[in-house]
Amino acid sequence: MDKIISIQRLYYRWWKNIDKFILTLIILLFLVGLFFSLVSTSLIASDKLNTNDYLFFFKHLIFLCIGVFFIFIFSSINQENLFKISIIFFTISIIFLILVPIIGVEVKGSKRWIDLYLLPRFQPIELVKPFLIVFLSIILSSEKYGNLYLKYSISFLVTLSVVFLLALQPDIGQTLLILASWSILIFISGISFIFLTILFFILISSFSYLILFVPKFTYIKSRIISFFEPDTGTHNFQSDKAIESIISGGFFGKGIGEGTLKNRVPEAHTDYIISIISEEFGVIAIILILFLFLVFIHTVFRKVNFEDDDRSKLILVGCISLILMQVMIHVGVNIRLFPTTGMTLPFISYGGSSIIGMSIISGIILNLTKRKID
């Protein structure tokens, strides 16, 4: 009985202090993803796997329920405990990332997933991202190091270690996302613009060398050439079909279940979910989804203005910038604004690792935006 009462008190404090508008937006985005998982994966399950039409939908629902649990846990704990736990989980997720090249599951020439006996196949980088943001923010806001450039150097070495592990897979999309997130964090922490510009050119030069002279990264060169000269490459099939689907859907779409992209492009329900939605529900549906993201992002950025703690400010900006950049990359690939890269749409795309990662980020955001007095 005492345990039940304590749980009720915990829930009451959580509900009283949580930002209900942000929570509503998060739940709404996840529910939108669940709905489109149903309409975009039912035919895939029946046609390709010869099994229950709703297999992917039920798996999505299970991961969403697990995600809700993580949202509650990370949004309800004490902020100091959140920072301590994040450092522990960051270390664990890095260990998983180290294991990927060793025991990872290879899919289409890349090892990005790990399959352990007690855990289903998951992508460690999705767990690394939220805790990396917290860890970098703690370093950049630490009072132990008076020298600002020492903080930048330590944070860069931490980021570089993650980038190196991603390069071994290889996963250029997530690599660029991690570097961009780090760049935003050091920029808002007060770095000199000249120093940032020099750093940018160093990174560009390093990536150019890898793409041009390291055999493992030649596929990136092929994709870039195909992107700028479509007739010379063979990597545009998915993007071509995606843009055709968006055009054919028009403003109001072909109707639910009438789209063909989900059966013509591999992993369309993850990397090309925007095109599937546009084909069946029209550009209007995409505009509404993007508007929902913009409201969410704007609301969190407004909350940053009321934060006095630099550490919390950095974490909030880092988390919401990560979501913003991932949305931009996903949409950009779907409309052929960027070269093809495997990037899910946050909250919406099918994928257990992505759902859990976004749930952790959501829990962290809710924790840092809740009322500070009980």
N, C-alpha and C positions, 0 to 999 in steps of 0.2 A: 504493500500500500504506500509506504514512504517513497519507494522508487517511482511509482506512478505519479505521486504528487510532485516530486522533483522534476520529472519529465514535463509535466503540465506547466510548472513554473518556468522551465527553460523555454518551452514553446511560447508561453505568454510573453516573456521578455523579448524573445526573438521577433515575434509578430508585432510587438509594440514599437520596437526600435527600427525595424527594417524599412527601407525605402520601398513602399508598396508599388509606386509607379514603375520604378526600374524592375522590380520583381515581376510585375505584370507584363512588361515588354519582353523580358527573358522567357517567361512561360509561353507567351504568344508566339515568339520566334521558334521555340522548340515544337509547339503544336503545329505550326505551319510546316515545319520540316517533317513531322510525323505524318501529316496528311499527304504531302507530296511523295513521301516514301511509299505510302500505300498505292498511289496511282502510278508511280514510276517503276515499281519493282515487282508488281504482281505478275505481269506477263513474263518478266525475266525469269522468275522462279519456275513458272510452269513450262516455259519453252526450253530453257537451257538446263535446268536441273531436274525436270520431270518430277516435281514434287508439289507440295502444298503451295497454292498461289500466294499465300500470305506469309511465307517463310521469312522473307526479308523484313516485312512489316512487323512481325512479332519480335524478331531480333532487335529491330530499331526500338520497339516499345520497351523491351527488357533493358536495353542500354539507357534509355531515357529515364526509366525508373531508378536505375543505379545512379544516373546523373543527378536526379532530384535529391538523392541521399547525400551526394557530395556537395551539392549546392547548400543544403541545410547545414552540414557539418562545417564547411569552410566559412559560412556566413555567420555562424552562431558562436564560434570560439572567440576567446579574447584576442585582441590584435597582437599583443606580444607573443602569445602562443602561436598565432598564425605565422608570424615571421620565423619562429623557431622550427615549427613543423615544416614550413616551406623549404628551409635549408636542408632538413633531413630528407624530404621527398626529392629535392633536387639532386642530392647525392645518389639516392637509389635509382632515380630515372637516368642519371648519367651512366651508372653501372649497366643498366639495361641497354643503353645506347652503345656502350662499348661491346656488349655481347652480340649486337646485330651482325657485324661482319664475320663473327666467329660461328654462331649457331643460327643466324637469321634465315628466314624463308625467302628464297629468291623468286621474284615475279618479274617477268619480262626484262631480265638482265640486271635488276636492281634488288639489293637486299635492304628492305626498309622495315620489315616486320619481324617479330620474334614470336615463337610459339613454344611456350613452356608447358610442362605437364599439367600443372594446376590452373593455368591461365589460358584462355583462348588466344588466337593470334591478334596481336595488337602492335601499334606503331609507337615506339618509345618517344619519338620527337614530339608527339602530341601531349605527352605528359611532361616533357622537359620544358616546353615553351612557357606555361604559366609560372612555374617555379624559377625559371631563369630570369623572368622579368622581376620577380620579387628579390631574388638574390642580387642581381645587378643594382637594383634600387637601393638595397641595404648598403652595398659597397659605396655607391656614389653619394649617399647621404650620411655615411659614417663620420663621426667626429674623431675617430682614432687617428685618421690620416689628415693632417692639416694641408698637405700638398695636394692640390686638385688634380694635377697631372699624374700623380701616383695613383689616385683613384681611377683615372681613365686607363692607366696602364694595366692595373689589376683587372678591371672590368673587361678590357680588351683581351687579355690572356684567357679569362674564363670563356668569353664569347668565341675566341679562336679555337679553344678545345672542342666546343660543340660543333663549330664549323668544320673542323678537321674530321670529326666522326661522321658528320653528314656527307662530307666529300668522299669518304670511303664507300658509301652505299651504292652509287652516288645519288644525291637528291639536291639538285641545284635550286629548285623552287624554295624549299624550306631554308636552304643556306642563305639565300638572298633575303628572305623574310626575317631570319634571325639577325643578320647584319643590319638590316634597316631598322629593326626594333632597338638594337643597341645604339645606332646612330641617333635616333630620336631621343633616347634617354640621356645621352651625353650632351646633346644639343640643348635640351631644356634645363640641364643641370648647370649650364653657364659656360660651355666651352667656347673658345675663340673661333670665329667663323673661318679665319685663315687656316688655323690648325685643322679644322674639320674639312676644309677644301683640300688640303694636302693629303689628309688621310683618305679622302674619297678617291683621289687620283692614284694613290698607292694600291687601294683595293681593286680599282678598275684595271690597273696594270697587272696585278696578280691574277685576276680572273682571266684576263686576255691571254696571259702566258699559259695557264692551265688548259684553256679551251683550244689554243692553237698548237701546243706542243706536247701535251700529255694525252696518250692514246685513250685513257679511260674516260676522258671528257669530250672525245670527238663527236659524240652524239649530240652534244649541245651546239657545236659548230654547225652540224647538219640541220638542226632545227632552226637556228638563226638564219642560215642561208635559205632554207625553205620558206621561212616567214617573209623575207624580203624579196625572194625570187621564187614564187610558187611553182613555176614550171620546171625548176631545176631540182626540186626535192620531192621526197616521198613521205614527209611527215605532216602533211596538211589534211589527211583524210578526215580525222576527227573534227578539226576546226571547220573544214568545209561543210561537213554534215551539220555541225552545230549552227553555223550561220544560216544555212539553208532552212533549218527547222525554225529558227527565229523569224525569218522572212515569211515562211509559209504559214506561220501561226497568225501573223497580222496583229491587229489591235486586240481582238477578242478570242483568238485561238480556234483550234479545230474542234474542241470539245474534249471532255474527260475520257481518257482511254483511246483517243483517236490518233495520238502521236506515234511516230515510227522511229524517232531517234533512239529511244531506249533499247530497241532491238537491233539497231544498225551500228552503234558505237559501243565498244567495250568500256565498262565502268562509267557509263553515262550518268547513272544515278548518284555518282559521287562527284566526278570532275566536271560534268556537264549538266548538272541539275537545273541550272538557270535556263538552258536551251530547251530542256524537256518541259519545264513550266511554261516557257514562252510559246512553245509549239501547241500545247493543249489549252492553255488559258489566256494566251495573248500577252502583248507587251504591257497592257494595263496591269496584269498581275505582277510583272517584274517591277514596274514603277511603284506599286503598293508595298512590295517587299523591301525595295531599296529605301522607300520613305520610312518604313518601320526601323530599318537599320540607322538611318540618319537621326530619327527621334531618339533612339537609344544612345547613340554616340554623343549627340548634343546634350542630352540630359546628364550623362556622366561627366562630360567636360565642364558643364556648369557647376557640378558638385565639387570639382577640383578647386574652384575659386574660394570655396568656404573651408578648405583644408589649411590648417596651420602647420601640420607636420610635413616636412619635405619628403620624407620617406613614403608616406601615403600618397602624396601628390605624384611622385615618380611612378609608383606602382599603378595608380589609376590611369595616368597618361599612357604608360607602357602597355597595359592590358587593352585599353580601348583603341590605341593606335595599331596594335597587333590585329585586332578584329577588323579595323578599317582597311588596313593594307591587304589582308587576306580576301576580303570582299572585293576590293578593287582588282586584285590579281585574277580571282576566279571569273568575275564578269568580263575583264579585259581579254582573257583567253577565249571565252565563249563568243565574243564579238570580233575576234581576230585583231585586237588592239595589242596583244602581247603574244610571243611565241608559246607554243604548247608546253604546259607544265602541270603536273598532277597536284592540284590545289583544291581542297574541298571548300564549299561555301559554309561559313560558320553557322551553327544551329540548324541548318537546312539539309545539308547533304547527308546521305546514308553513310554510316561508318561508326563502329563502336568507339574507336580511339578518338576520333574527332569529337564525338558527343561527350565523352568523359572529359577530354581536355577543355572543351568549351564550358562544361559544367563547373570545373574547378575555377576557371577564369571568372565565371559568373558569381560563384561563391565568394571569391576574393573581392570582386567589385562591390557586392552587396555588403560585405563585412566593413569595407572602408567608407561606404556611403551611408551607413546607418547612423541613427542618432547616438551621440556619445554618452548620454545620461540615461540610466535605467529608470 
